[in-house]
């Protein structure tokens, strides 16, 4: 959603600032009320039909996803961290001044999708949400994080990959892929 975005590119001749600018825009977009509502609908449509109790799944996602998104996106989609993880802010890259291409941008989105959909990152997100990041001592919230996040993050990562070109067009400062 996961996580859910966001770098002007993973490789090639993209500046660190291009990546940070794009990541900042993507983070703001993913945290917007409209985007969180869309993410909620996507998760309900994708995950609940296969759940043991689809109605409970629907209610749980609608209750917890907005809380989880508000808690995790500022931490796990922090622009400087994201750009560092995908390698766009290495010292040698920082000095380059080329405008990113559409392919570079979509590769960056795909790299972020791979990170947020990875088992290791999902475990980090769950631990964060179950702690002081969101749930605190609320056992029901903790159970929701355990139940939802292993499925939600890969689903949203897939949506990022599918929409990479339009996300690049809408969120990159140079409007690549438009």
Secondary structure, DSSP 8 states (H G I E B T S, - for coil): -TT----S-SSSS--HHHHHHHHHHHHHHHHSHHHHHHHHHHHHHHHGGGSSSHHHHHHHHHHHHHHHHHHHHHHHT-HHHHHHHTTTTSHHHHT------HHHHHHHHHHHHHHHTSHHHHHHHHHHIIIIITTTT-HHHHHHHHHHHHHHHHHHHHHHHHTHHHHHHHHSTT-TT-
